[in-house]
Amino acid sequence: MQQVPEILYIDDEVNNLVGFKANFRYHYLVHTASNTAEAREILRTHPDIRVIFCDQRMPGELGVDFLHNIRTEFPRPIRILLTAYADMETVVDAVNKGHIFRFVRKPWQQEEIISSIEEANKFYIATSMLDIRNEELQKAYHELDKFAYSVSHDLREPLTGILTAIKLAAGFDQIERVHEILGLMEGSLMRLDAYINSLRDYFLLRRGELELSDIDFYKLFDNIVQFYKMYTKNNQVALNVKVEQSDTFRSDHAVLELVLHNLLSNAFKYQRKDSDNKQVNLSVIVKDDYATIEVSDTGVGISPEYIKDIFRLFFRASNEAEGMGFGLYNVQNALAKLQGTVAVTSELGNGTTFKVVIPNK
């Protein structure tokens, strides 16, 4: 249902205020003011006003001056000047100072007022959409700037490590020293591979429509267990899985996997090194057209001061933090695409739990 435009009518003649409201209250949401001070207060308390009619001959402040003076505080409403004295000086001032959308002569006709409001409302909608697009564009430019810097920095770091290792290895005769250098090179290549995978996920989320299919969480979680089997064995981490699903659940398989792998990757990555009981728990309950997924760990936890920032692009809690700052940002964007939500609870030194809720498609 289309929103009814809110109108502000300003005139120092009470009869005109009463007449305007009586004529148009059934068509629009009408506010009236008998002076410009009252008009400013109405604009402050009613931010959705779209069209302002103001009489030119207002006492204390001419209509064109009022419309000029409110532009900074109230830039969006469309301004229309009412005047019985449309001399050339008034016209020039209205255009140059007040940025007037239209003139209406007094005494006004009902048809002309309606025509003015309809045209002004269309212009208001168009300019509002343009403002929103400009804000989105500025955000995209800011993100692109950060993205370009991070890519150049994070791709260069592992490559620099490999080049340094090659130069060192060239001066070694002992095979043990060469093996040590190869281990360092492997670590750099693994970081580079993880970064490329994060970039792939980032652009996967930029594609258009979702590709929906039936999700069998039993099968999906079995595949995940197999995927991490070698890692859990080598690093002595227990992966505990629980599935409760009796209903059909539809979603985008690739985007859902992206969410799970990013959350699990962090759960494994940030285990406490000194712990003898390293665990990661993965569970899902499919009920009432929602899948509720929990990923919890016995890891290092997240400091309360960083909880609100962990989903930001390229965010790292410290210089020692592993990863490239893509993972949780990709999780948040993936869930937005699935119309899902995520909540985080964490205790520093005692682990973290992510609770994800995704609607059935």
RODRENKE-905369 format. One record per residue: residue in one letter; x, y, z of N, C-alpha, C in turn; residue number from 0. Coordinates in steps of 0.1 Angstrom, whole numbers, always signed. Layout:
BEGIN
PT   res     nc1     nc2     nc3    cac1    cac2    cac3     cc1     cc2     cc3     n
PT     A       X       Y       Z       X       Y       Z       X       Y       Z   NUM
...
This chain:
BEGIN
PT   res     nc1     nc2     nc3    cac1    cac2    cac3     cc1     cc2     cc3     n
PT     M      +8     -12      +0      +0      +0      +0      +9     +12      +0     0
PT     Q      +6     +22      -9     +14     +34     -10     +12     +43      +1     1
PT     Q     +23     +49      +7     +22     +58     +18     +15     +71     +14     2
PT     V      +6     +76     +23      +0     +89     +20     +10    +100     +23     3
PT     P     +12    +109     +14     +22    +120     +16     +18    +129     +28     4
PT     E     +27    +133     +35     +25    +143     +46     +28    +157     +40     5
PT     I     +19    +166     +43     +20    +180     +38     +21    +190     +49     6
PT     L     +29    +200     +47     +29    +211     +57     +25    +224     +49     7
PT     Y     +15    +231     +55     +10    +243     +48     +12    +254     +58     8
PT     I     +19    +265     +53     +22    +276     +62     +16    +289     +57     9
PT     D      +8    +296     +65      +1    +308     +61      -3    +315     +73    10
PT     D      -2    +329     +73      -5    +336     +85     -20    +340     +86    11
PT     E     -27    +336     +75     -42    +339     +75     -49    +326     +80    12
PT     V     -56    +326     +91     -62    +315     +97     -72    +309     +88    13
PT     N     -80    +317     +81     -90    +312     +71     -84    +303     +61    14
PT     N     -72    +307     +56     -65    +299     +46     -61    +285     +52    15
PT     L     -56    +285     +64     -52    +273     +70     -64    +263     +72    16
PT     V     -75    +269     +77     -87    +260     +79     -92    +255     +65    17
PT     G     -92    +264     +55     -97    +260     +42     -88    +249     +36    18
PT     F     -75    +250     +37     -66    +240     +32     -68    +227     +38    19
PT     K     -69    +227     +51     -70    +214     +58     -84    +208     +55    20
PT     A     -94    +216     +54    -108    +211     +51    -108    +204     +38    21
PT     N    -101    +210     +28    -101    +205     +14     -93    +193     +12    22
PT     F     -82    +191     +19     -72    +181     +16     -70    +170     +27    23
PT     R     -77    +171     +38     -74    +162     +49     -78    +147     +46    24
PT     Y     -87    +146     +36     -91    +132     +33     -82    +126     +22    25
PT     H     -74    +135     +16     -64    +130      +5     -50    +128     +11    26
PT     Y     -46    +137     +20     -32    +137     +25     -32    +139     +40    27
PT     L     -21    +136     +47     -19    +139     +61     -14    +154     +62    28
PT     V     -22    +163     +66     -20    +177     +65     -16    +183     +79    29
PT     H      -5    +190     +79      -1    +198     +91      -2    +213     +87    30
PT     T      -6    +222     +96      -6    +236     +93      +1    +244    +103    31
PT     A      +7    +255     +99     +14    +264    +108     +11    +279    +104    32
PT     S      +9    +287    +114      +6    +301    +112     +18    +310    +112    33
PT     N     +30    +305    +115     +42    +312    +115     +54    +303    +112    34
PT     T     +65    +308    +108     +77    +300    +105     +83    +293    +116    35
PT     A     +82    +299    +128     +88    +292    +140     +80    +279    +143    36
PT     E     +67    +280    +142     +58    +268    +144     +61    +258    +133    37
PT     A     +63    +263    +121     +66    +254    +110     +79    +246    +113    38
PT     R     +89    +252    +118    +102    +245    +121    +100    +234    +131    39
PT     E     +92    +237    +141     +89    +227    +152     +81    +215    +146    40
PT     I     +72    +218    +137     +64    +207    +131     +74    +198    +122    41
PT     L     +83    +204    +115     +93    +197    +107    +102    +188    +116    42
PT     R    +105    +193    +127    +114    +185    +136    +107    +173    +142    43
PT     T     +94    +175    +145     +86    +164    +151     +80    +155    +141    44
PT     H     +80    +158    +128     +74    +150    +117     +84    +149    +106    45
PT     P     +94    +140    +107    +105    +139     +97    +100    +134     +84    46
PT     D     +88    +128     +83     +83    +122     +70     +76    +132     +62    47
PT     I     +75    +145     +65     +68    +155     +57     +76    +156     +43    48
PT     R     +68    +155     +33     +73    +154     +19     +72    +168     +12    49
PT     V     +61    +175     +14     +59    +187      +6     +56    +199     +16    50
PT     I     +62    +210     +13     +60    +222     +21     +54    +233     +12    51
PT     F     +42    +238     +16     +36    +250     +10     +39    +262     +19    52
PT     C     +44    +273     +14     +47    +284     +23     +43    +297     +16    53
PT     D     +35    +305     +23     +31    +318     +17     +43    +328     +17    54
PT     Q     +45    +335      +6     +56    +344      +5     +55    +356     +15    55
PT     R     +44    +361     +18     +42    +373     +26     +40    +369     +41    56
PT     M     +49    +361     +46     +48    +357     +60     +55    +369     +69    57
PT     P     +49    +372     +80     +54    +383     +89     +67    +378     +96    58
PT     G     +77    +387     +96     +89    +384    +102    +100    +376     +94    59
PT     E     +95    +368     +84    +104    +361     +76     +97    +357     +63    60
PT     L    +102    +363     +52     +95    +360     +39     +96    +345     +36    61
PT     G     +86    +341     +29     +85    +326     +25     +97    +321     +18    62
PT     V    +103    +329      +9    +115    +325      +1    +127    +324     +11    63
PT     D    +128    +333     +21    +139    +332     +30    +137    +320     +40    64
PT     F    +125    +317     +44    +123    +306     +52    +126    +293     +45    65
PT     L    +122    +291     +33    +125    +279     +25    +140    +278     +22    66
PT     H    +147    +289     +21    +162    +289     +20    +168    +285     +33    67
PT     N    +164    +290     +44    +170    +288     +57    +168    +274     +62    68
PT     I    +158    +267     +58    +156    +253     +63    +162    +243     +55    69
PT     R    +169    +246     +44    +174    +236     +34    +185    +228     +41    70
PT     T    +193    +234     +50    +204    +226     +56    +198    +216     +66    71
PT     E    +189    +220     +74    +183    +211     +85    +173    +201     +79    72
PT     F    +165    +206     +69    +155    +197     +63    +157    +197     +48    73
PT     P    +166    +190     +43    +169    +191     +28    +159    +183     +19    74
PT     R    +152    +173     +25    +144    +165     +16    +130    +170     +12    75
PT     P    +123    +176     +21    +109    +181     +17    +110    +189      +4    76
PT     I    +100    +188      -4     +99    +196     -17     +92    +209     -13    77
PT     R     +98    +220     -18     +93    +233     -14     +85    +240     -25    78
PT     I     +73    +245     -21     +64    +252     -31     +60    +265     -25    79
PT     L     +61    +276     -32     +59    +289     -28     +45    +294     -32    80
PT     L     +37    +299     -22     +24    +305     -25     +26    +320     -25    81
PT     T     +21    +326     -36     +22    +341     -37     +11    +347     -46    82
PT     A      +7    +359     -42      -2    +366     -51      +5    +377     -58    83
PT     Y     +19    +378     -56     +27    +388     -62     +39    +382     -69    84
PT     A     +37    +375     -79     +48    +368     -86     +56    +378     -95    85
PT     D     +63    +387     -89     +71    +396     -96     +84    +389     -99    86
PT     M     +92    +395    -109    +104    +389    -113    +114    +387    -102    87
PT     E    +115    +397     -93    +125    +396     -82    +122    +384     -73    88
PT     T    +109    +382     -70    +105    +370     -62    +108    +357     -69    89
PT     V    +106    +357     -82    +109    +345     -90    +124    +341     -89    90
PT     V    +133    +351     -91    +147    +349     -91    +152    +345     -77    91
PT     D    +147    +352     -67    +151    +348     -53    +146    +334     -50    92
PT     A    +134    +330     -54    +129    +317     -52    +138    +306     -58    93
PT     V    +142    +308     -70    +150    +298     -77    +164    +298     -71    94
PT     N    +170    +310     -69    +184    +310     -65    +186    +307     -50    95
PT     K    +177    +312     -42    +178    +310     -27    +171    +298     -22    96
PT     G    +158    +297     -25    +149    +287     -19    +149    +274     -26    97
PT     H    +154    +273     -38    +153    +261     -46    +139    +256     -46    98
PT     I    +130    +265     -51    +116    +262     -51    +113    +253     -63    99
PT     F    +104    +243     -59    +100    +233     -69     +89    +239     -79   100
PT     R     +81    +248     -73     +69    +252     -80     +63    +265     -73   101
PT     F     +57    +273     -82     +48    +284     -76     +34    +281     -77   102
PT     V     +26    +285     -67     +11    +284     -68      +6    +298     -64   103
PT     R      -3    +303     -73      -8    +316     -71     -20    +316     -61   104
PT     K     -21    +326     -53     -32    +328     -44     -42    +338     -50   105
PT     P     -55    +335     -49     -61    +324     -42     -59    +311     -50   106
PT     W     -55    +300     -44     -52    +288     -51     -65    +280     -54   107
PT     Q     -64    +272     -65     -75    +263     -69     -72    +249     -64   108
PT     Q     -82    +241     -60     -80    +228     -55     -73    +219     -65   109
PT     E     -76    +220     -78     -70    +211     -88     -55    +214     -89   110
PT     E     -51    +227     -88     -37    +231     -89     -29    +226     -77   111
PT     I     -35    +226     -65     -28    +221     -53     -26    +206     -54   112
PT     I     -36    +199     -59     -35    +184     -60     -24    +181     -70   113
PT     S     -24    +188     -82     -14    +186     -92      +0    +189     -87   114
PT     S      +1    +199     -79     +14    +203     -73     +19    +192     -64   115
PT     I     +10    +187     -55     +14    +177     -45     +18    +164     -52   116
PT     E     +10    +160     -62     +13    +147     -69     +27    +148     -76   117
PT     E     +30    +159     -83     +43    +161     -89     +54    +162     -79   118
PT     A     +52    +169     -69     +62    +171     -58     +65    +157     -51   119
PT     N     +54    +150     -49     +56    +136     -43     +65    +127     -52   120
PT     K     +62    +127     -65     +70    +119     -74     +85    +123     -73   121
PT     F     +87    +137     -73    +101    +142     -73    +107    +138     -59   122
PT     Y    +100    +139     -48    +105    +135     -35    +109    +120     -35   123
PT     I    +101    +111     -41    +105     +97     -41    +117     +95     -49   124
PT     A    +118    +102     -61    +130    +100     -70    +142    +105     -63   125
PT     T    +142    +117     -57    +154    +122     -50    +158    +114     -38   126
PT     S    +148    +109     -31    +151    +100     -19    +158     +88     -23   127
PT     M    +153     +82     -34    +160     +69     -39    +174     +73     -44   128
PT     L    +176     +84     -50    +189     +88     -54    +198     +90     -43   129
PT     D    +193     +96     -32    +201     +98     -20    +206     +85     -14   130
PT     I    +196     +75     -14    +199     +62      -8    +210     +55     -17   131
PT     R    +208     +56     -30    +218     +50     -39    +232     +57     -38   132
PT     N    +232     +70     -35    +245     +77     -33    +252     +72     -20   133
PT     E    +244     +70     -10    +249     +65      +3    +255     +51      +1   134
PT     E    +247     +42      -7    +252     +29     -10    +265     +29     -18   135
PT     L    +266     +39     -27    +277     +40     -36    +290     +44     -28   136
PT     Q    +287     +54     -18    +298     +58     -10    +303     +47      -1   137
PT     K    +294     +39      +4    +298     +27     +12    +306     +17      +4   138
PT     A    +301     +15      -9    +308      +6     -18    +322     +10     -21   139
PT     Y    +324     +24     -24    +337     +29     -26    +346     +27     -14   140
PT     H    +341     +30      -2    +349     +28     +10    +353     +13     +11   141
PT     E    +344      +4      +9    +347     -10     +10    +357     -14      +0   142
PT     L    +355      -9     -13    +365     -12     -23    +379      -7     -20   143
PT     D    +380      +5     -14    +393     +10     -10    +400      +1      +0   144
PT     K    +392      -3     +10    +397     -12     +20    +401     -26     +14   145
PT     F    +392     -30      +5    +394     -43      -2    +407     -43     -10   146
PT     A    +410     -32     -18    +422     -31     -26    +434     -31     -18   147
PT     Y    +434     -24      -7    +446     -23      +2    +448     -37      +8   148
PT     S    +438     -43     +13    +439     -56     +20    +445     -67     +10   149
PT     V    +439     -67      -2    +443     -77     -12    +458     -75     -15   150
PT     S    +462     -63     -17    +476     -61     -20    +486     -64      -9   151
PT     H    +481     -61      +4    +489     -64     +16    +489     -79     +19   152
PT     D    +477     -86     +19    +476    -100     +23    +481    -110     +13   153
PT     L    +481    -106      +0    +487    -114     -10    +502    -113     -10   154
PT     R    +507    -101      -7    +521     -99      -8    +528    -106      +4   155
PT     E    +522    -106     +16    +528    -112     +28    +533    -126     +26   156
PT     P    +524    -136     +22    +529    -149     +20    +539    -151      +9   157
PT     L    +537    -143      -2    +547    -144     -13    +561    -139      -9   158
PT     T    +561    -128      -1    +574    -123      +5    +580    -134     +13   159
PT     G    +572    -141     +21    +578    -152     +30    +584    -163     +21   160
PT     I    +577    -167     +10    +583    -177      +2    +596    -173      -5   161
PT     L    +596    -160     -10    +608    -155     -16    +620    -155      -7   162
PT     T    +617    -151      +6    +627    -150     +16    +632    -164     +19   163
PT     A    +623    -174     +20    +627    -188     +23    +636    -194     +12   164
PT     I    +632    -191      -1    +640    -196     -12    +654    -190     -12   165
PT     K    +656    -177      -8    +669    -171      -7    +677    -178      +4   166
PT     L    +671    -181     +15    +677    -187     +26    +682    -201     +22   167
PT     A    +672    -209     +16    +675    -223     +13    +687    -224      +3   168
PT     A    +688    -214      -6    +699    -214     -15    +713    -214      -9   169
PT     G    +714    -210      +4    +727    -209     +11    +729    -221     +20   170
PT     F    +720    -231     +20    +721    -242     +29    +726    -255     +22   171
PT     D    +735    -262     +28    +739    -275     +22    +733    -287     +29   172
PT     Q    +729    -285     +42    +723    -296     +50    +709    -298     +46   173
PT     I    +705    -310     +44    +691    -313     +39    +681    -310     +50   174
PT     E    +685    -311     +63    +676    -308     +74    +672    -293     +74   175
PT     R    +682    -285     +71    +679    -270     +71    +669    -267     +59   176
PT     V    +672    -274     +48    +663    -272     +36    +649    -276     +39   177
PT     H    +647    -288     +46    +634    -293     +50    +627    -282     +59   178
PT     E    +635    -276     +68    +629    -266     +77    +624    -254     +69   179
PT     I    +631    -250     +59    +627    -239     +50    +615    -243     +42   180
PT     L    +614    -255     +37    +603    -260     +30    +590    -260     +39   181
PT     G    +592    -262     +52    +580    -262     +61    +575    -247     +62   182
PT     L    +584    -238     +62    +580    -224     +63    +573    -220     +50   183
PT     M    +578    -224     +39    +572    -221     +26    +558    -227     +25   184
PT     E    +556    -240     +30    +543    -246     +30    +533    -238     +38   185
PT     G    +537    -232     +50    +529    -224     +58    +524    -211     +50   186
PT     S    +534    -205     +43    +530    -193     +35    +520    -197     +24   187
PT     L    +523    -208     +17    +514    -212      +6    +500    -215     +12   188
PT     M    +499    -221     +24    +486    -224     +30    +478    -212     +33   189
PT     R    +485    -201     +38    +479    -189     +41    +474    -182     +28   190
PT     L    +482    -183     +17    +478    -178      +4    +466    -185      -1   191
PT     D    +465    -199      +0    +454    -207      -4    +441    -203      +3   192
PT     A    +443    -201     +16    +431    -198     +25    +426    -184     +21   193
PT     Y    +435    -175     +17    +430    -161     +13    +423    -162      +0   194
PT     I    +428    -170     -10    +421    -172     -22    +407    -178     -21   195
PT     N    +406    -187     -12    +393    -193      -9    +384    -183      -3   196
PT     S    +389    -174      +6    +380    -164     +11    +376    -154      +0   197
PT     L    +385    -151      -9    +381    -142     -20    +370    -149     -29   198
PT     R    +371    -162     -31    +361    -169     -38    +348    -168     -31   199
PT     D    +348    -170     -18    +335    -169     -10    +329    -155     -12   200
PT     Y    +338    -145     -11    +334    -131     -12    +326    -129     -25   201
PT     F    +331    -134     -36    +325    -131     -49    +313    -141     -51   202
PT     L    +313    -152     -45    +302    -161     -46    +289    -154     -40   203
PT     L    +291    -147     -30    +280    -140     -23    +275    -128     -32   204
PT     R    +283    -124     -42    +279    -113     -50    +270    -117     -62   205
PT     R    +269    -130     -64    +261    -135     -75    +246    -132     -73   206
PT     G    +238    -134     -83    +224    -130     -82    +215    -138     -74   207
PT     E    +207    -146     -80    +196    -154     -73    +202    -166     -65   208
PT     L    +194    -170     -55    +198    -182     -48    +195    -194     -56   209
PT     E    +203    -205     -55    +201    -217     -62    +196    -227     -51   210
PT     L    +183    -228     -51    +176    -236     -40    +176    -251     -43   211
PT     S    +178    -259     -33    +177    -274     -34    +173    -279     -20   212
PT     D    +169    -292     -19    +166    -298      -6    +179    -301      +1   213
PT     I    +179    -297     +14    +191    -298     +22    +189    -310     +32   214
PT     D    +198    -320     +30    +198    -332     +39    +209    -329     +49   215
PT     F    +206    -325     +61    +216    -321     +71    +224    -333     +76   216
PT     Y    +218    -345     +76    +225    -357     +79    +237    -359     +70   217
PT     K    +234    -358     +57    +244    -360     +47    +254    -349     +47   218
PT     L    +249    -336     +48    +258    -325     +48    +268    -325     +60   219
PT     F    +263    -329     +72    +272    -329     +83    +282    -341     +82   220
PT     D    +277    -352     +76    +287    -364     +74    +298    -359     +65   221
PT     N    +295    -352     +55    +305    -347     +46    +315    -337     +53   222
PT     I    +310    -329     +62    +318    -320     +70    +327    -328     +79   223
PT     V    +322    -338     +85    +331    -346     +94    +342    -353     +86   224
PT     Q    +339    -357     +74    +350    -363     +66    +360    -353     +61   225
PT     F    +355    -341     +58    +364    -330     +54    +374    -326     +65   226
PT     Y    +370    -326     +77    +379    -322     +88    +385    -334     +95   227
PT     K    +383    -346     +90    +388    -358     +97    +403    -358    +100   228
PT     M    +410    -354     +89    +425    -354     +91    +429    -343    +100   229
PT     Y    +423    -331     +99    +427    -320    +108    +424    -324    +122   230
PT     T    +412    -329    +125    +409    -332    +139    +418    -343    +145   231
PT     K    +422    -352    +137    +431    -363    +142    +445    -357    +144   232
PT     N    +450    -349    +135    +464    -344    +137    +465    -334    +148   233
PT     N    +454    -327    +151    +454    -316    +161    +447    -320    +174   234
PT     Q    +442    -332    +174    +436    -337    +187    +424    -329    +191   235
PT     V    +415    -326    +182    +403    -319    +184    +391    -328    +181   236
PT     A    +382    -329    +191    +370    -337    +189    +359    -328    +182   237
PT     L    +354    -334    +171    +343    -327    +164    +330    -335    +167   238
PT     N    +321    -329    +175    +308    -336    +179    +297    -331    +170   239
PT     V    +289    -340    +164    +278    -335    +155    +265    -341    +160   240
PT     K    +255    -333    +159    +241    -337    +162    +231    -331    +152   241
PT     V    +222    -339    +147    +212    -335    +137    +198    -340    +142   242
PT     E    +189    -330    +141    +175    -333    +143    +167    -328    +132   243
PT     Q    +164    -336    +122    +157    -332    +110    +147    -343    +106   244
PT     S    +134    -339    +106    +124    -348    +100    +116    -341     +89   245
PT     D    +118    -328     +88    +110    -321     +77    +120    -317     +66   246
PT     T    +114    -315     +54    +121    -311     +42    +126    -296     +45   247
PT     F    +138    -293     +41    +144    -280     +43    +150    -276     +30   248
PT     R    +147    -264     +24    +152    -259     +12    +160    -247     +14   249
PT     S    +172    -247      +8    +181    -235      +9    +191    -236      -2   250
PT     D    +200    -226      -3    +211    -226     -12    +223    -234      -6   251
PT     H    +226    -246     -12    +236    -255      -6    +250    -248      -5   252
PT     A    +254    -241     -15    +267    -235     -15    +269    -224      -5   253
PT     V    +258    -216      -4    +259    -205      +6    +258    -210     +20   254
PT     L    +250    -221     +22    +249    -227     +35    +263    -234     +39   255
PT     E    +269    -240     +30    +282    -246     +33    +292    -235     +36   256
PT     L    +292    -224     +29    +301    -213     +32    +299    -208     +46   257
PT     V    +287    -207     +51    +285    -203     +65    +291    -213     +75   258
PT     L    +288    -226     +72    +293    -237     +82    +308    -237     +82   259
PT     H    +314    -237     +70    +329    -239     +69    +336    -227     +76   260
PT     N    +331    -215     +74    +337    -203     +80    +336    -204     +95   261
PT     L    +325    -208    +100    +323    -208    +115    +332    -220    +121   262
PT     L    +332    -231    +114    +340    -242    +119    +355    -240    +118   263
PT     S    +359    -233    +107    +373    -230    +105    +378    -221    +117   264
PT     N    +370    -211    +121    +374    -203    +133    +373    -211    +146   265
PT     A    +364    -220    +147    +363    -229    +159    +375    -237    +161   266
PT     F    +380    -243    +150    +392    -251    +150    +405    -242    +152   267
PT     K    +405    -231    +145    +417    -223    +145    +420    -216    +158   268
PT     Y    +410    -213    +166    +412    -205    +178    +410    -214    +191   269
PT     Q    +414    -227    +190    +415    -236    +202    +426    -231    +210   270
PT     R    +425    -234    +223    +436    -231    +233    +447    -241    +231   271
PT     K    +459    -237    +229    +470    -246    +226    +473    -255    +238   272
PT     D    +471    -250    +250    +475    -257    +262    +464    -267    +267   273
PT     S    +452    -267    +260    +441    -275    +264    +442    -290    +261   274
PT     D    +438    -299    +270    +438    -313    +267    +424    -318    +263   275
PT     N    +415    -309    +263    +401    -312    +259    +396    -303    +249   276
PT     K    +402    -303    +237    +398    -294    +226    +385    -300    +219   277
PT     Q    +375    -292    +219    +362    -297    +213    +356    -286    +204   278
PT     V    +349    -291    +193    +341    -283    +185    +327    -290    +184   279
PT     N    +316    -283    +187    +303    -289    +186    +295    -283    +175   280
PT     L    +289    -291    +166    +281    -287    +155    +267    -294    +156   281
PT     S    +256    -286    +157    +243    -292    +158    +233    -284    +149   282
PT     V    +222    -291    +146    +211    -284    +138    +198    -290    +143   283
PT     I    +188    -281    +144    +174    -286    +147    +166    -279    +136   284
PT     V    +159    -288    +128    +150    -283    +118    +135    -284    +123   285
PT     K    +129    -273    +125    +116    -273    +131    +108    -260    +128   286
PT     D     +95    -261    +125     +87    -250    +123     +92    -241    +112   287
PT     D     +97    -247    +101    +102    -239     +89    +115    -231     +92   288
PT     Y    +122    -235    +102    +135    -229    +105    +146    -239    +108   289
PT     A    +158    -237    +104    +169    -245    +108    +178    -237    +118   290
PT     T    +179    -242    +130    +187    -235    +140    +200    -243    +142   291
PT     I    +211    -236    +138    +224    -242    +138    +233    -236    +149   292
PT     E    +240    -244    +156    +249    -239    +166    +263    -245    +164   293
PT     V    +273    -236    +165    +287    -240    +164    +294    -235    +176   294
PT     S    +298    -244    +185    +305    -239    +197    +319    -246    +198   295
PT     D    +327    -240    +206    +341    -245    +208    +346    -243    +222   296
PT     T    +357    -249    +225    +363    -247    +238    +376    -239    +237   297
PT     G    +375    -229    +228    +387    -221    +224    +390    -209    +233   298
PT     V    +397    -200    +227    +402    -189    +235    +392    -178    +238   299
PT     G    +380    -179    +231    +370    -169    +233    +373    -156    +227   300
PT     I    +363    -147    +228    +364    -133    +222    +362    -123    +233   301
PT     S    +370    -113    +234    +369    -102    +244    +356     -95    +241   302
PT     P    +348     -91    +252    +336     -84    +250    +337     -72    +242   303
PT     E    +348     -65    +242    +350     -52    +235    +350     -54    +220   304
PT     Y    +353     -67    +215    +354     -69    +201    +342     -76    +195   305
PT     I    +332     -81    +203    +321     -88    +198    +313     -80    +187   306
PT     K    +311     -67    +189    +304     -59    +180    +311     -57    +167   307
PT     D    +324     -60    +166    +332     -57    +155    +336     -69    +146   308
PT     I    +333     -81    +151    +339     -93    +145    +333     -96    +131   309
PT     F    +322     -90    +127    +316     -92    +114    +321     -82    +104   310
PT     R    +329     -72    +108    +334     -62     +99    +344     -68     +90   311
PT     L    +344     -62     +77    +354     -67     +67    +368     -63     +72   312
PT     F    +377     -73     +71    +391     -72     +74    +394     -70     +89   313
PT     F    +384     -72     +98    +386     -70    +112    +394     -81    +118   314
PT     R    +405     -77    +126    +412     -87    +134    +414     -81    +148   315
PT     A    +411     -90    +157    +412     -85    +171    +425     -81    +175   316
PT     S    +436     -86    +169    +450     -82    +172    +458     -86    +160   317
PT     N    +471     -81    +161    +480     -84    +150    +484     -98    +150   318
PT     E    +482    -105    +162    +486    -119    +163    +475    -128    +158   319
PT     A    +463    -123    +156    +451    -131    +151    +454    -137    +138   320
PT     E    +450    -150    +136    +452    -156    +123    +441    -152    +114   321
PT     G    +442    -155    +101    +431    -152     +92    +433    -139     +85   322
PT     M    +424    -136     +75    +425    -124     +67    +414    -114     +70   323
PT     G    +405    -117     +79    +394    -108     +82    +383    -109     +72   324
PT     F    +382    -120     +65    +371    -122     +56    +360    -131     +61   325
PT     G    +363    -141     +69    +354    -152     +73    +341    -148     +78   326
PT     L    +341    -141     +90    +328    -137     +96    +321    -126     +88   327
PT     Y    +328    -118     +81    +321    -109     +72    +314    -116     +61   328
PT     N    +320    -127     +55    +313    -135     +46    +301    -142     +52   329
PT     V    +302    -147     +64    +291    -153     +71    +279    -144     +72   330
PT     Q    +282    -131     +76    +271    -122     +78    +264    -119     +64   331
PT     N    +272    -117     +54    +266    -115     +41    +258    -127     +35   332
PT     A    +264    -139     +38    +257    -151     +34    +243    -152     +41   333
PT     L    +243    -149     +54    +230    -150     +61    +220    -140     +57   334
PT     A    +225    -128     +53    +216    -118     +48    +210    -122     +35   335
PT     K    +218    -130     +27    +213    -135     +14    +202    -146     +17   336
PT     L    +204    -153     +28    +194    -164     +31    +183    -159     +40   337
PT     Q    +184    -146     +44    +174    -140     +53    +175    -146     +67   338
PT     G    +187    -150     +71    +190    -156     +84    +196    -146     +93   339
PT     T    +198    -151    +106    +203    -143    +116    +214    -150    +123   340
PT     V    +223    -143    +130    +234    -149    +138    +235    -142    +151   341
PT     A    +237    -150    +162    +239    -144    +175    +252    -150    +181   342
PT     V    +260    -143    +188    +273    -147    +194    +273    -146    +209   343
PT     T    +277    -156    +216    +280    -155    +230    +294    -161    +232   344
PT     S    +302    -154    +240    +316    -158    +242    +321    -154    +256   345
PT     E    +330    -163    +261    +336    -160    +274    +351    -161    +271   346
PT     L    +358    -151    +274    +373    -151    +272    +379    -162    +279   347
PT     G    +386    -171    +272    +393    -182    +278    +385    -195    +279   348
PT     N    +372    -194    +276    +363    -205    +277    +355    -208    +265   349
PT     G    +358    -202    +254    +351    -206    +241    +340    -197    +237   350
PT     T    +335    -200    +225    +325    -192    +218    +314    -200    +212   351
PT     T    +302    -195    +212    +291    -202    +205    +284    -192    +195   352
PT     F    +282    -197    +183    +275    -190    +172    +262    -197    +170   353
PT     K    +251    -190    +171    +237    -195    +169    +232    -189    +156   354
PT     V    +229    -197    +146    +224    -193    +133    +210    -198    +131   355
PT     V    +201    -189    +127    +187    -193    +124    +184    -189    +109   356
PT     I    +180    -199    +101    +178    -197     +87    +164    -202     +84   357
PT     P    +156    -194     +77    +143    -198     +73    +143    -208     +61   358
PT     N    +133    -217     +61    +131    -226     +50    +126    -219     +38   359
PT     K    +132    -221     +27    +129    -215     +14    +119    -223      +6   360
